[in-house]
């Protein structure tokens, strides 16, 4: 499902226009993004938790030259599904 399909489904279920639904979806995604940028996590009870995960510096291999390279430490967004979501998906 693409974002436009998602917005359309939200609009239908909520009984609002697609324009209003897009504004709400965009606002929610912006809030999640800003919260993660601040290093905090977002927990949506019954759905899951968005969080920033730290990746350690590690050694890798350049596939073209087979030369060893260092891959810098980085932050990456992560998502952990709640048990409610896991059960809903498992049951389908």
N, C-alpha and C positions, 0 to 999 in steps of 0.2 A: 504494500500500500504506500503510495506516494503522499507527500504532504497535502497536495490539493484534494486527493481522495479522502484523507483524514479530516480536513477542514469541512468538506461536504458532508461527511457522516456526522460530525459534531453538530453542524448546523441543523441537519434533519432531526437528530435526537433531541436537541435543545429547543427546537422550534424557533430558531433565530435565522437571520440572513447569513449567507456565506461570508459577507463582508464583516459582520459582527463576530462570527465564529473565528475568522482568520485573525482579527485583532486580539481576541482572547487567547488563542493558541500561540500567537507570536509573543504576547506578553508573558505567558507562562514559560515559554522556552527562554525568553530573555532573562527572566528572574532566575531560572535554573542555571543558566550560563554565568550570570553575574555572581551568584552565590558560590559556584564552583571556583570562579576566578579569585574570590576572596578566601579560598581554602576551606570553606565550610561544606558540609554535606546536606543534601536535600532528601528527606524521607517522606514518601507518600504512602501512608499506611494502607495496606492491602494491595499495593502495587510494587513498591521497591524503593531502593536507595541509590541515589546518584552521589558519587564521591570522587575526589581527586586521589589518584594512586601514584606513588613514587616508584620510578624504575631506577634501579642502581646502574652505575656505569658498568659496562661489560665489554668483553672483547668479541669482535666479530671478524668475518672474513669477506673481503671484496671478491664477489664471484667471478669478476673478469680477470683479476690479477692473482687471485688466491693469496693476496697479501693480508696479514692480520692488521686490523684497525681497531681503534677504541671507539665505542659508541657511548656518547655522553649520557649522563644521568638526565632524566626528564620526568615531567609530570604528565599524566594522561588521565582523561576522564574514564570512570568505570561505573558499571551498573550492577547491582545485586538484586535479583528478583525476590519478592516476598514469598513466603510459603503459600499464601492465598493465590498469588499469580501462578506459581509453579503447579499447584493442584488444578487450577482452572485449565491450564494448557495441557497438563497430563491427562485430564479427564476427557478432552475433546477427541 
